[in-house]
Amino acid sequence: MALSKETNTEKELDMLGKHMRVIPVCMRTFTLAMRSLYAENAVGSGSETAVKVNKLRDATRQDAMTYLKGVLPQSTSLVRSIRDFFEYYEELGIEDWKESLPDIIEDVKGFKQCCIEVVKMHEDIMIPLKRREDEAKVLINEFTELKMEYERKQTELAESADSKMSWAIGLAFVPGVNLIATPILKAHAETALAESIASGVQCKIYDSAAIVVGKTLIPALTAFIDGLSAIAGFFSLMENEMESFLQKGDKAIESKKTTHYRMVKLKAKSIGNNCKEFYAMIPGVRTDLLSIPSSPTDDNYVDKWLKKKREEIEKKYEGTIRGQLKALLSHLKGSVAQGSMLEFQE
């Protein structure tokens, strides 16, 4: 039985490391996709198709502003939770760690609450984006040549490499943005994908908007949410495992404590480096979203969205809100009032 639990912990640590390497790229692909919708100031002219794409693009803008001002700061807060957790193992010796176990468990419960709510925020953002994805797929069918070129690139990529992010190929259709995406993907061993995107495709900007919304935006956000969900699952496992250390008494559980401590400590530095990679991606993410032109109506939309999130969280956790979730609520209350993004500090 002990072997099974130890193996589960080791698997979860490995899985966490993998997700932590991928989520910064997914997040940047998502914001690059958002940015690409405004690669030019105006889409098309008065054609019926151009009008449809303009409508699609401007509806997506409000979601981008909500993400920038409300959701993105909470994502960085979530990654900060991971860093804080692993610092216990890097900075404390085993005896001090054992002594601090009740406090660590309390922090982990707050980290888990925070993760669950940040995942929910991303899922809520996805609902209107999913509707727009469906609209965009209908529009893509109006661009026969573009649809054929997209499918050709997908086929080439499938033949050349086993890419886990093939949905990012949509960025190849956006001049300028494709060149930004290329080094990011190469740095994460997605060389074939990066080269395919770098080669680009010549097309009208409103054509590319339909491709990006229909083929890239949602898969990038979905992959990001999958990573965040894995983080929440990791904290849930840590909470259960560490609480079992307290319940069974020192003699029966001493060797398991030691095994757990050593196993997590072994991974602490590499996962801490993954957190740094996430923070390193933030300036580019902010630049992508800030490059999207705003409208006077955006702040009102964002304000209402954040107020609804605060009320939902406060009702759900009434009387049981812990440390990190308290900080998240405080950030939500201050984000729009402060007029901009919250600080992104390491």
C-alpha positions as CSV (number, residue, x, y, z in Angstrom):
1,M,0.0,0.0,0.0
2,A,2.9,2.3,0.9
3,L,4.5,1.7,-2.5
4,S,1.2,2.6,-4.3
5,K,0.9,6.0,-2.5
6,E,4.6,6.8,-3.0
7,T,4.3,5.9,-6.7
8,N,1.1,8.1,-7.0
9,T,3.0,11.1,-5.5
10,E,5.9,10.5,-7.9
11,K,3.6,10.3,-10.9
12,E,1.8,13.5,-9.8
13,L,5.1,15.4,-9.4
14,D,6.2,14.3,-12.9
15,M,2.9,15.3,-14.4
16,L,3.0,18.6,-12.6
17,G,6.4,19.3,-14.1
18,K,5.2,18.5,-17.6
19,H,2.2,20.7,-17.3
20,M,4.3,23.5,-15.8
21,R,6.5,23.4,-18.9
22,V,3.6,23.6,-21.3
23,I,1.1,26.1,-19.8
24,P,3.2,29.2,-20.4
25,V,3.4,28.3,-24.2
26,C,-0.4,27.6,-24.2
27,M,-1.1,30.9,-22.5
28,R,1.1,32.9,-24.9
29,T,-0.4,31.1,-27.9
30,F,-3.9,32.1,-26.6
31,T,-2.9,35.8,-26.2
32,L,-1.1,35.9,-29.6
33,A,-4.3,34.5,-31.1
34,M,-6.3,37.3,-29.5
35,R,-3.7,39.9,-30.6
36,S,-3.7,38.5,-34.2
37,L,-7.4,39.5,-34.6
38,Y,-6.2,43.1,-34.5
39,A,-3.1,42.7,-36.7
40,E,-4.7,45.5,-38.8
41,N,-6.9,48.3,-37.6
42,A,-9.9,47.3,-39.7
43,V,-11.0,44.1,-41.2
44,G,-12.0,44.1,-44.9
45,S,-14.5,46.7,-46.0
46,G,-18.2,46.5,-46.5
47,S,-18.6,43.0,-47.7
48,E,-21.0,40.7,-45.9
49,T,-18.2,38.4,-44.8
50,A,-16.0,41.3,-43.5
51,V,-18.9,42.6,-41.5
52,K,-19.4,39.1,-39.9
53,V,-15.7,38.8,-39.0
54,N,-15.6,42.4,-37.6
55,K,-18.6,41.5,-35.4
56,L,-16.9,38.3,-34.3
57,R,-13.6,40.0,-33.5
58,D,-15.1,42.9,-31.5
59,A,-17.2,40.5,-29.4
60,T,-14.0,38.7,-28.6
61,R,-12.3,41.9,-27.5
62,Q,-14.3,42.2,-24.3
63,D,-13.3,38.7,-23.3
64,A,-9.7,39.7,-23.9
65,M,-10.1,42.7,-21.6
66,T,-11.7,40.5,-18.9
67,Y,-8.8,38.1,-19.2
68,L,-6.2,40.9,-18.9
69,K,-7.7,42.7,-15.9
70,G,-9.4,39.9,-14.0
71,V,-8.2,36.4,-14.9
72,L,-4.5,36.7,-15.8
73,P,-3.5,38.2,-12.4
74,Q,-5.1,35.2,-10.7
75,S,-3.2,32.8,-12.9
76,T,0.0,34.3,-11.8
77,S,-1.2,34.1,-8.2
78,L,-1.8,30.4,-8.8
79,V,1.7,29.8,-10.0
80,R,2.9,31.7,-7.0
81,S,1.1,29.2,-4.9
82,I,3.1,26.4,-6.5
83,R,6.4,28.2,-5.9
84,D,5.4,28.9,-2.2
85,F,4.6,25.2,-1.7
86,F,7.9,23.9,-3.0
87,E,9.8,26.5,-1.1
88,Y,8.8,24.7,2.1
89,Y,10.8,21.7,0.9
90,E,13.8,23.8,-0.4
91,E,14.2,26.0,2.6
92,L,13.2,23.7,5.6
93,G,15.1,20.7,6.8
94,I,13.1,17.6,7.4
95,E,12.6,18.1,11.2
96,D,11.4,21.7,10.7
97,W,9.2,20.6,7.8
98,K,7.6,18.0,10.1
99,E,7.0,20.6,12.8
100,S,5.4,22.9,10.3
101,L,3.2,20.3,8.7
102,P,-0.1,21.6,10.2
103,D,0.6,25.1,8.8
104,I,1.6,23.7,5.5
105,I,-1.6,21.7,5.2
106,E,-3.6,24.8,5.9
107,D,-1.8,26.7,3.1
108,V,-2.3,23.7,0.7
109,K,-6.0,23.9,1.4
110,G,-6.0,27.5,0.4
111,F,-3.9,26.8,-2.7
112,K,-6.4,24.1,-3.8
113,Q,-9.3,26.5,-3.3
114,C,-7.5,29.1,-5.4
115,C,-6.7,26.6,-8.1
116,I,-10.3,25.4,-8.4
117,E,-11.6,29.0,-8.7
118,V,-9.0,30.1,-11.3
119,V,-9.9,27.0,-13.4
120,K,-13.6,28.0,-13.1
121,M,-12.7,31.6,-14.3
122,H,-11.0,30.2,-17.4
123,E,-14.0,27.9,-18.0
124,D,-16.3,30.8,-17.8
125,I,-14.3,32.8,-20.2
126,M,-14.4,29.8,-22.6
127,I,-18.2,29.7,-22.8
128,P,-18.6,32.9,-25.0
129,L,-15.4,32.0,-26.9
130,K,-16.7,28.6,-27.7
131,R,-19.8,30.2,-29.3
132,R,-17.6,32.4,-31.4
133,E,-15.5,29.4,-32.4
134,D,-18.6,27.8,-33.8
135,E,-19.4,31.0,-35.7
136,A,-15.9,31.2,-37.1
137,K,-16.0,27.6,-38.3
138,V,-19.0,28.5,-40.4
139,L,-17.1,31.5,-41.8
140,I,-14.1,29.3,-42.7
141,N,-16.3,27.3,-45.0
142,E,-16.8,30.6,-47.0
143,F,-13.0,30.7,-47.7
144,T,-12.6,27.6,-49.8
145,E,-8.9,28.2,-50.8
146,L,-7.9,29.2,-47.3
147,K,-9.6,26.1,-45.8
148,M,-7.7,23.9,-48.3
149,E,-4.3,25.6,-47.4
150,Y,-5.0,25.1,-43.7
151,E,-5.7,21.4,-44.1
152,R,-2.6,21.0,-46.2
153,K,-0.4,22.6,-43.5
154,Q,-2.0,20.3,-40.9
155,T,-1.3,17.2,-43.0
156,E,2.3,18.3,-43.5
157,L,2.8,18.8,-39.8
158,A,1.2,15.4,-39.0
159,E,3.6,13.7,-41.4
160,S,6.8,15.5,-40.1
161,A,6.4,15.3,-36.3
162,D,4.3,14.3,-33.4
163,S,3.3,17.7,-32.3
164,K,1.2,18.2,-29.1
165,M,0.3,21.7,-30.2
166,S,-0.7,21.3,-33.8
167,W,-3.6,23.7,-33.2
168,A,-1.1,26.6,-33.0
169,I,-0.7,26.3,-36.8
170,G,-3.4,28.9,-37.2
171,L,-0.8,31.5,-36.2
172,A,0.9,30.8,-39.6
173,F,-1.9,32.7,-41.2
174,V,-1.1,36.0,-39.4
175,P,1.9,38.0,-40.8
176,G,4.1,39.3,-38.0
177,V,2.4,37.2,-35.3
178,N,3.8,34.1,-36.9
179,L,7.3,35.4,-36.4
180,I,6.7,36.0,-32.7
181,A,5.3,32.5,-32.1
182,T,8.2,30.8,-33.9
183,P,11.0,31.1,-31.3
184,I,8.6,30.4,-28.4
185,L,7.6,27.1,-29.9
186,K,11.2,26.2,-30.9
187,A,12.3,26.8,-27.3
188,H,9.8,24.1,-26.2
189,A,10.9,21.4,-28.7
190,E,8.1,22.1,-31.2
191,T,10.6,22.7,-34.0
192,A,8.5,21.3,-36.9
193,L,5.5,23.3,-35.8
194,A,7.6,26.5,-35.3
195,E,9.1,26.2,-38.8
196,S,5.7,25.6,-40.4
197,I,4.3,28.7,-38.7
198,A,7.3,30.8,-39.6
199,S,6.8,30.0,-43.3
200,G,3.5,31.7,-43.1
201,V,0.6,31.9,-45.5
202,Q,-0.5,34.9,-47.6
203,C,-4.1,35.7,-47.0
204,K,-6.5,38.5,-46.2
205,I,-6.6,39.6,-42.6
206,Y,-10.3,38.7,-42.2
207,D,-9.6,35.3,-43.5
208,S,-6.9,34.8,-40.9
209,A,-9.2,36.1,-38.1
210,A,-11.7,33.3,-39.0
211,I,-8.9,30.7,-38.9
212,V,-7.5,31.9,-35.6
213,V,-10.9,32.0,-33.8
214,G,-12.1,28.8,-35.4
215,K,-8.9,26.7,-35.1
216,T,-6.4,28.1,-32.5
217,L,-8.0,30.2,-29.8
218,I,-10.1,27.6,-28.0
219,P,-7.6,24.7,-28.3
220,A,-4.9,27.0,-26.8
221,L,-7.2,28.0,-23.9
222,T,-8.3,24.4,-23.4
223,A,-4.7,23.1,-23.1
224,F,-4.0,25.9,-20.6
225,I,-7.1,24.9,-18.5
226,D,-6.0,21.3,-18.6
227,G,-2.7,22.4,-17.0
228,L,-4.4,24.4,-14.4
229,S,-6.7,21.5,-13.5
230,A,-3.7,19.3,-13.1
231,I,-2.3,21.8,-10.6
232,A,-5.5,21.7,-8.6
233,G,-5.4,17.9,-8.7
234,F,-1.8,18.0,-7.4
235,F,-2.7,20.1,-4.4
236,S,-5.7,17.9,-3.7
237,L,-3.4,14.8,-3.5
238,M,-0.9,16.7,-1.3
239,E,-3.6,17.7,1.1
240,N,-4.9,14.2,1.4
241,E,-1.5,12.7,1.8
242,M,-0.2,15.2,4.4
243,E,-3.4,15.0,6.4
244,S,-2.9,11.2,6.6
245,F,0.5,11.9,8.2
246,L,-1.2,13.7,11.0
247,Q,-4.0,11.2,11.5
248,K,-2.0,8.0,11.9
249,G,0.5,9.0,14.6
250,D,4.3,9.5,14.4
251,K,5.4,5.9,14.7
252,A,3.2,4.4,12.0
253,I,3.8,7.1,9.5
254,E,7.4,8.3,10.1
255,S,9.0,6.5,7.1
256,K,6.2,7.8,4.8
257,K,6.8,11.4,5.9
258,T,10.5,11.0,5.2
259,T,9.8,9.4,1.7
260,H,7.3,12.2,0.8
261,Y,9.7,15.0,1.9
262,R,12.6,13.6,0.0
263,M,10.6,12.9,-3.1
264,V,9.1,16.4,-3.2
265,K,12.4,18.1,-2.3
266,L,14.1,16.3,-5.2
267,K,11.6,18.0,-7.7
268,A,11.4,21.4,-6.0
269,K,14.2,23.1,-7.9
270,S,13.1,22.0,-11.4
271,I,9.5,23.0,-10.8
272,G,10.6,26.3,-9.3
273,N,12.4,26.9,-12.6
274,N,9.2,26.1,-14.5
275,C,7.5,28.8,-12.4
276,K,10.2,31.2,-13.5
277,E,9.5,30.3,-17.1
278,F,5.9,31.2,-16.6
279,Y,6.7,34.6,-15.1
280,A,9.1,35.2,-18.0
281,M,6.2,34.8,-20.4
282,I,4.0,37.4,-18.6
283,P,5.5,40.6,-20.2
284,G,4.7,39.2,-23.7
285,V,1.3,38.1,-22.7
286,R,0.5,41.6,-21.3
287,T,1.8,43.2,-24.5
288,D,-0.4,41.0,-26.6
289,L,-3.5,41.9,-24.7
290,L,-2.6,45.6,-24.3
291,S,-2.2,45.8,-28.1
292,I,-5.9,45.1,-28.5
293,P,-7.8,48.4,-28.8
294,S,-10.2,49.0,-25.9
295,S,-13.6,50.6,-25.8
296,P,-15.3,52.7,-23.2
297,T,-17.8,49.9,-22.7
298,D,-15.1,47.4,-21.8
299,D,-14.5,48.5,-18.2
300,N,-18.2,48.2,-17.4
301,Y,-18.3,44.7,-18.9
302,V,-15.2,43.6,-17.0
303,D,-16.5,45.2,-13.7
304,K,-19.8,43.3,-13.9
305,W,-17.9,40.0,-14.7
306,L,-15.5,40.4,-11.7
307,K,-18.3,41.4,-9.4
308,K,-20.2,38.2,-10.3
309,K,-17.1,36.1,-9.8
310,R,-16.5,37.6,-6.3
311,E,-20.1,36.9,-5.2
312,E,-20.0,33.3,-6.5
313,I,-16.8,32.6,-4.6
314,E,-17.9,34.2,-1.4
315,K,-21.1,32.3,-1.4
316,K,-19.5,29.0,-2.3
317,Y,-16.8,29.2,0.5
318,E,-18.8,31.1,3.1
319,G,-16.9,30.8,6.4
320,T,-14.2,28.6,5.0
321,I,-12.1,30.9,2.8
322,R,-8.4,30.2,3.4
323,G,-5.2,32.2,2.8
324,Q,-4.6,32.1,-0.9
325,L,-8.3,32.4,-1.8
326,K,-8.6,35.4,0.5
327,A,-5.8,37.0,-1.5
328,L,-7.5,36.1,-4.8
329,L,-10.8,37.8,-3.6
330,S,-8.9,40.9,-2.5
331,H,-7.3,41.1,-6.0
332,L,-10.6,40.7,-7.7
333,K,-12.0,43.6,-5.6
334,G,-9.1,45.8,-6.4
335,S,-8.4,45.0,-10.1
336,V,-10.9,47.3,-11.9
337,A,-11.0,49.9,-9.1
338,Q,-7.2,50.3,-9.6
339,G,-7.9,50.9,-13.3
340,S,-5.6,48.3,-14.8
341,M,-3.8,45.0,-14.3
342,L,-2.6,44.0,-11.0
343,E,1.1,43.6,-10.3
344,F,2.8,40.6,-11.7
345,Q,5.5,39.9,-9.2
346,E,7.6,36.9,-8.7
